[in-house]
């Protein structure tokens, strides 16, 4: 019980700080623990609201993420795909003279020893 409360308090403190800085219209919570009902969620909401400075913002709605418990997994996959796309795009757009012909096509830079 103490671990659950401590984890909810720590995350709530960070979420409250983000609300203070970003001034959102809602707080979207996802992932397995974020969507869990019961003690953890109640403590998380209370801790978040306790760290929000603006009294009006303390009443922001907590909304469950549309992607559910897989939100983190889907976000990680999307980030990986975006990184691969960016690396591929920079290879295609790089000047031909900067390629090291002996290595993978996405390596850009001078040929070692030349």
GULUMVEX-163671 format. One record per residue (C-alpha): residue in three letters; x, y, z. Coordinates in steps of 0.5 Angstrom, whole numbers, plus 2048, in hexadecimal, padded with zeros to 3 digits. Layout:
BEGIN
AlaXYZ ...
This chain:
BEGIN
Unk800800800 Unk806805802 Unk8098037FB Unk8038057F7 Unk80280B7FB Unk80980D7FA Unk80980C7F3 Unk8028107F2 Unk8058167F6 Unk80B8167F2 Unk8088167EB Unk80281B7ED Unk8088207EF Unk80A81F7E8 Unk8048207E5 Unk8028267E9 Unk8088297E7 Unk8078287E0 Unk80082B7E1 Unk8038317E4 Unk8088327DE Unk8038307D8 Unk7FC8327DA Unk7F982C7D7 Unk7F182B7D6 Unk7F18247D8 Unk7F681F7DB Unk7F68197D7 Unk7F98137DB Unk7FB80C7D7 Unk7FF8067D8 Unk7FD8007DD Unk7FE8047E4 Unk7FB80A7E1 Unk7F48077DF Unk7F48027E5 Unk7EE8047EA Unk7EE8047F1 Unk7F38077F6 Unk7F98087F1 Unk7F480D7ED Unk7F18107F2 Unk7F78127F6 Unk7FA8147EF Unk7F58197EE Unk7F581C7F5 Unk7FD81C7F5 Unk7FC8207EE Unk7F78257F0 Unk7FB8267F6 Unk8018297F2 Unk7FD82D7ED Unk7FE8347EF Unk7F88377EC Unk7F18367EF Unk7ED8357E9 Unk7F28307E6 Unk7F182C7EC Unk7EB82A7E9 Unk7ED8277E2 Unk7EA8217E0 Unk7EF81B7E0 Unk7ED8177D9 Unk7EF8107D8 Unk7F480F7D2 Unk7F080D7CB Unk7F68087CA Unk7F58057D1 Unk7FA8017D4 Unk7FE8007CE Unk7FF8087CD Unk8068077CF Unk8088017CA Unk8058057C5 Unk80880B7C6 Unk80F8087C6 Unk80E8047C0 Unk80C80B7BD Unk81280E7BF Unk8168097BC Unk8138097B6 Unk8148117B5 Unk81B8107B7 Unk81C80B7B2 Unk81880F7AD Unk81D8157AF Unk8238117AE Unk82180E7A7 Unk81F8157A5 Unk8258187A7 Unk8298137A3 Unk82581479D Unk82681C79D Unk82E81B79F Unk83381D799 Unk835817796 Unk83C819797 Unk83B81979F Unk83A81179E Unk83E80C7A1 Unk83D80779B Unk84080179F Unk83B8017A5 Unk8348017A6 Unk8308077A2 Unk82D80B7A8 Unk83480C7AA Unk8368137A8 Unk83D8167A9 Unk8448167A6 Unk84880F7A4 Unk84C80E7AA Unk85480E7A8 Unk8528137A2 
